[in-house]
Amino acid sequence: MTFGYALLGALVLLLPGFAGYYGVRIGEANDLVSPRPDHPNSNQTIFLVVALALSAHVAGAILFAANEQIAGAHPWFNIGFDPNPYKMLLLGHVPGRLSSTAFAAELLYFFLLTIATGWVGERTAKLNPITTKAQPLRFGWLLPIARQVEQGSHIVIGYVMTTTDNDGSWLAYEGMVRRLALDDDDGIQIVDRRAKGTP
């Protein structure tokens, strides 16, 4: 496998999208239920990663455009190089005078953009207009139960039968549920209970 600079550039450009999507998934989880994972090769996942990456880079390009206008009107500080990485991407070549410091500054920009996109994704996922559309898809049949628990009006008791048996009897336990995790078929995969159960 040849690891080329084109692949490195593609990963750097997509990294904010992955961070934003990761932030969205963290923000979707509530106090009771962890949302189900996406199906492999999900079109929705690919769309969100690419759309979030593009949105982050548009915001970054606008920031550099505003910086260029301010620097042109008030040339207080000259750093010796053009800090806009998008010009290099569109021109297709790196300026010969780009120093190691400038290269480090460009990578630092992409790193900070990635962190900011993840943070914005997490905050956005908690907004009511977003949760109204996304939560029925993520939590499925458990959504009404999760909302009642969050309102403090209900608790959830879990009765779990394990795969352990003894002389033809199966071991089971019950207890107050602290968290549930769903699989990609909307089934309960993991049950975390608060109180000790009764085997």
Secondary structure, 3 states (H helix, E strand, C coil): CCCCHHHHHHHHHHHHHHHHHHHHHHHHCCCCEECCCCCCCCHHHHHHHHHHHHHHHHHHHHHHHHHHHHHHHCCCCCCCCCCCHHHHHHHCCCCCCCCHHHHHHHHHHHHHHHHHHHHHHHHHHCCHHHHHHHHHHHHHHHHHHHHHHHCCCCCCEEEEEEEEEECCEEEEEEEEEEEEEECCCCCEEEEEECCCCCC
